[in-house]
């Protein structure tokens, strides 16, 4: 039995027990019908509102999902740009390291050349001193060493280049 039929039977039973005149009984039944109809309407309105809220809730979820998805995409783009930046920095560091190694080799070569130059200058100075003193044997020996130093410096430069 539906709700309206139950209410009618209940109302009729109560009214029949009170022994009211038939006109009053009809008015009370009519007012009961009105109350029942209002209850049904209220219930249906509640369901409509509930469904509306439910739809809004799913809309809110969809909006939140879209926002999260957009945020995730944005974060992914940022991560890609960070990775690209890191790879560029790595490449720059590698280039700097290679340049540093080349500079180290060049400085070592310059140090060796300056050492040979100092040696040659020292030999030249000793040769001049020996000639001033009249020690030509020592001057000849030092000249021979100077030739070897020039040859050694020349040969080492050829081998390294």
C-alpha positions as CSV (number, residue, x, y, z in Angstrom):
1,X,0.0,0.0,0.0
2,X,1.2,3.4,-0.7
3,X,1.6,6.2,1.8
4,X,-1.5,8.1,0.7
5,X,-3.8,5.1,0.9
6,X,-2.5,4.4,4.4
7,X,-3.1,7.9,5.5
8,X,-6.6,7.9,4.1
9,X,-7.5,4.7,5.9
10,X,-6.0,6.0,9.1
11,X,-7.8,9.3,8.8
12,X,-11.1,7.6,8.0
13,X,-10.8,5.3,10.9
14,X,-10.1,8.2,13.4
15,X,-12.8,10.4,11.9
16,X,-15.3,7.5,12.0
17,X,-14.5,7.0,15.7
18,X,-15.0,10.7,16.5
19,X,-18.6,10.6,15.1
20,X,-18.3,13.9,13.3
21,X,-21.0,14.9,10.8
22,X,-20.3,13.9,7.3
23,X,-19.5,17.5,6.1
24,X,-16.9,18.0,8.7
25,X,-15.5,14.6,7.9
26,X,-15.1,15.5,4.3
27,X,-13.3,18.7,5.2
28,X,-10.9,16.8,7.5
29,X,-10.3,14.2,4.8
30,X,-9.7,17.0,2.3
31,X,-7.3,18.7,4.7
32,X,-5.5,15.4,5.2
33,X,-5.2,14.9,1.5
34,X,-3.7,18.4,1.3
35,X,-1.2,17.5,4.0
36,X,-0.3,14.3,2.3
37,X,0.1,16.0,-1.0
38,X,2.3,18.6,0.6
39,X,4.4,15.9,2.2
40,X,4.8,14.2,-1.2
41,X,5.7,17.5,-2.8
42,X,8.2,18.3,-0.1
43,X,9.8,14.9,-0.5
44,X,10.1,15.3,-4.3
45,X,11.5,18.8,-3.9
46,X,14.1,17.4,-1.5
47,X,15.0,14.7,-4.0
48,X,15.3,17.3,-6.7
49,X,17.5,19.5,-4.5
50,X,19.5,16.4,-3.5
51,X,20.1,15.5,-7.1
52,X,21.0,19.0,-7.9
53,X,23.5,19.1,-5.1
54,X,24.8,15.7,-6.2
55,X,25.2,17.1,-9.8
56,X,27.0,20.1,-8.4
57,X,29.2,17.9,-6.4
58,X,30.3,15.9,-9.4
59,X,30.7,19.2,-11.3
60,X,33.0,20.4,-8.5
61,X,34.9,17.1,-8.6
62,X,35.3,17.5,-12.4
63,X,36.5,21.1,-12.0
64,X,39.0,19.9,-9.3
65,X,40.1,17.1,-11.5
66,X,40.7,19.5,-14.4
67,X,42.6,21.9,-12.2
68,X,44.7,19.1,-10.9
69,X,45.4,17.8,-14.4
70,X,46.4,21.3,-15.5
71,X,48.6,21.6,-12.5
72,X,50.2,18.3,-13.2
73,X,50.9,19.3,-16.8
74,X,52.4,22.6,-15.7
75,X,54.6,20.8,-13.2
76,X,55.7,18.4,-15.9
77,X,56.6,21.3,-18.2
78,X,58.6,22.9,-15.3
79,X,60.4,19.6,-14.7
80,X,61.3,19.3,-18.3
81,X,62.7,22.8,-18.4
82,X,64.7,22.1,-15.2
83,X,66.1,18.9,-16.8
84,X,67.0,20.8,-19.9
85,X,68.7,23.5,-17.8
86,X,70.6,20.8,-15.9
87,X,71.8,19.1,-19.0
88,X,73.0,22.5,-20.4
89,X,74.8,23.2,-17.2
90,X,76.5,19.7,-17.4
91,X,77.6,20.4,-20.9
92,X,79.0,23.8,-19.9
93,X,80.9,22.1,-17.0
94,X,82.3,19.5,-19.4
95,X,83.4,22.2,-21.8
96,X,85.0,24.2,-18.9
97,X,86.8,21.1,-17.7
98,X,88.2,20.4,-21.1
99,X,89.3,24.0,-21.5
100,X,90.9,23.8,-18.0
101,X,92.9,20.7,-19.0
102,X,94.1,22.4,-22.2
103,X,95.1,25.4,-20.2
104,X,97.0,23.2,-17.7
105,X,98.9,21.6,-20.5
106,X,99.8,25.0,-22.0
107,X,101.0,26.3,-18.6
108,X,103.1,23.1,-18.1
109,X,104.6,23.7,-21.6
110,X,105.3,27.4,-20.8
111,X,106.9,26.4,-17.5
112,X,109.2,23.9,-19.3
113,X,110.1,26.5,-21.9
114,X,110.9,29.1,-19.3
115,X,113.1,26.6,-17.4
116,X,115.0,25.8,-20.6
117,X,115.3,29.5,-21.3
118,X,116.8,30.1,-17.8
119,X,119.2,27.2,-18.4
120,X,120.4,28.7,-21.7
121,X,120.7,32.1,-20.2
122,X,122.8,30.7,-17.3
123,X,125.0,28.8,-19.8
124,X,125.5,32.0,-21.9
125,X,126.4,33.9,-18.7
126,X,128.9,31.3,-17.7
127,X,130.4,31.2,-21.2
128,X,130.9,35.0,-21.2
129,X,132.5,34.8,-17.7
130,X,134.8,32.0,-18.8
131,X,135.9,34.0,-21.9
132,X,136.5,37.1,-19.8
133,X,138.7,35.0,-17.5
134,X,140.5,33.5,-20.5
135,X,139.4,30.0,-19.8
136,X,138.7,29.0,-23.4
137,X,138.5,25.2,-22.7
138,X,135.7,25.8,-20.2
139,X,134.0,28.2,-22.6
140,X,134.1,25.5,-25.4
141,X,132.7,22.9,-23.0
142,X,129.9,25.3,-22.0
143,X,129.2,26.1,-25.6
144,X,128.8,22.4,-26.4
145,X,126.3,22.2,-23.5
146,X,124.5,25.2,-24.8
147,X,124.2,23.5,-28.2
148,X,122.8,20.4,-26.6
149,X,120.3,22.5,-24.6
150,X,119.1,24.3,-27.8
151,X,118.9,21.0,-29.6
152,X,117.0,19.4,-26.6
153,X,114.6,22.3,-26.4
154,X,114.0,22.3,-30.2
155,X,113.5,18.5,-30.3
156,X,111.1,18.5,-27.3
157,X,109.1,21.3,-28.9
158,X,108.8,19.3,-32.2
159,X,107.8,16.1,-30.3
160,X,105.1,17.9,-28.3
161,X,103.6,19.7,-31.3
